[in-house]
Amino acid sequence: MDACFLAVDELERIVFTNAITSAWRPANPDPVAMTATISATGRRSPTRPTRSPSG
């Protein structure tokens, strides 16, 4: 999978997509383009993943 990190905030969140390549060119991902945000909460317990729709 060729993907690109869009944002990395240390110990807080990671945003990545497969809609563009690592060369920052439009991609043709199969089966679907996606952008994902992985956020970490400030809890001492294990990170709880959350999902939010993108517009």
C-alpha positions in Angstrom: 0.0 0.0 0.0 1.4 3.4 -1.0 0.0 6.0 1.4 0.9 9.4 2.8 1.0 10.8 6.3 -0.8 14.1 6.4 -0.3 15.0 10.0 1.6 13.5 13.0 1.2 15.1 16.4 3.4 13.3 18.8 1.4 11.2 21.3 -1.9 12.8 20.1 -2.9 11.9 16.5 -1.9 10.5 13.1 -3.7 11.4 9.9 -3.0 9.4 6.7 -4.5 8.7 3.3 -4.2 6.4 0.3 -5.8 9.0 -2.0 -2.3 10.4 -2.8 1.0 8.6 -3.2 4.1 9.0 -1.1 5.3 11.3 -4.0 2.3 13.6 -3.3 0.6 12.6 -6.6 -3.0 11.5 -7.1 -3.4 7.8 -6.5 -5.9 5.2 -7.9 -6.5 3.2 -4.7 -8.3 0.0 -4.9 -11.1 -0.6 -3.8 -11.6 2.9 -2.3 -9.8 6.0 -1.3 -9.7 6.7 2.4 -8.3 9.2 4.9 -8.0 8.1 8.5 -7.3 9.9 11.8 -6.1 8.0 14.7 -6.4 10.0 17.9 -5.1 9.2 21.4 -6.9 10.4 24.5 -5.1 11.7 27.6 -6.2 8.7 29.7 -3.8 6.4 31.4 -5.8 3.4 30.2 -5.3 1.9 26.8 -6.2 4.2 23.9 -9.8 4.0 22.8 -10.2 4.3 19.0 -12.9 6.5 17.7 -14.4 6.9 14.3 -15.7 10.1 12.7 -17.3 10.5 9.3 -15.5 12.6 6.7 -17.4 15.0 4.5 
